Amino acid sequence: MAKIKVSYKPLFKLLVDKNMRKKDLCARAGVSTASVTKMGKCGHVTTEVLGKICFALNCKVDDILEFVYLDEE
């Protein structure tokens, strides 16, 4: 079975495109800096956090995350 990792690179690229900082995202979306930090480390966050970010940025979930398939060793 393939292992899957969630990558939030699309979110951080979107922030650059919108000329926003992570701090700005936290304020606009009402999410904690800890959640955004977890995302920077490809950690797990709740769907509530993802929903708030999508609402704040007027985007869809697939605009802020992608699945990366890891090779099994």
Summary of the structure (lengths in Angstrom):
residues: 73
radius of gyration: 12.6
end to end distance: 11.0
largest distance: 41.2
contacts: 176
relative contact order: 0.28
helix: 53%
strand: 14%
